[in-house]
Amino acid sequence: MGRPALTGYGRWMAAVLACGEGPAPGRYGAVLSHSSAAALWRIGFEEREVIELSLPSLSDRSGPGLRVHRRPSLGKRDVTSRHGIPVTTPVQTLIDMSLRLDRRGVEQAINEADKYDLVHPPGLRRALEARAGEPGVGRLRWTVDRRTFRLTREELERLFLPIPRQLGMPVPLTRQIVNGFEVDFHWPDLGLVVETDGLRYHRTPAEQARDRLRDQTHTAAGIANLRFTHEQVKYERDHVRRILGATFARLRRAPAPEAAAA
């Protein structure tokens, strides 16, 4: 009988050993990388029937079912181990994969890395600064910056307020207390509140719990509640206009409940 096929971690370790140059002083041997590293870290999927590895030299070592990247520039900061398997770090894996993924794919990979506590946006941003100029870094940094920047209140109002005006909506009240919470924009005659979030990544559990309580309280009081990110207000204004317009059309056909004052 033949030997049983290796699966999971054993398959990856076998691939590393098959191409395994012994690490030189201050260097490393073969490491799992790219889509295989993404799969090991649970932030992406391995390309079908291909294990990807990186080697520290121009060695021609390879094997069936392996895709070998020869990367003598990869250093100690870029590699680690996971379950005993040498692998590129989460930061390096995100950089590598950003060259292959579309915008949504990059965002999803960052979200997954954040969810599993592999990297957090501030630490990722600092790591990318130290790698400025490397392939993939610019695109990854752009994605992080776009998702985590904050508009000031004045900037937010300047960008948002023309949208309801274009839709023929009344001018909203700003920074009002509704049902015990301060809200960004409020239309009391419509029974509508619009909230904005300045950070997409890694809101603390306390912040998430407060957001849920806020939304639940408004819903229980019969208040329609829309939540947009600062990114949407600045970069996806057509989406904001479409959602706000559809909500306005629905609400103006029905009497609005009275909002509870603080």
Protein Blocks (a to p, Z undefined) as FASTA:
>chain_A
ZZdddehjllmmmmmmmmmccddehiacdddehjlmmmmnopaccdehiacdddfbfbfb
dcehiacdddfkbcfklgcceehiacddfklmmmmmmmmmcfklmmmmmmmmmmnomacf
klmmmmmmmmgoiahklmmmmmmmmmmpccdfklmmmmmmmmmmmnopacddehiaeehi
acfbdcfknopacdddfbfghpafklmmmmmmmmmmmmmnopacddddfklmmmmmmlmm
mmmmmmmmmmmmpccdddddZZ
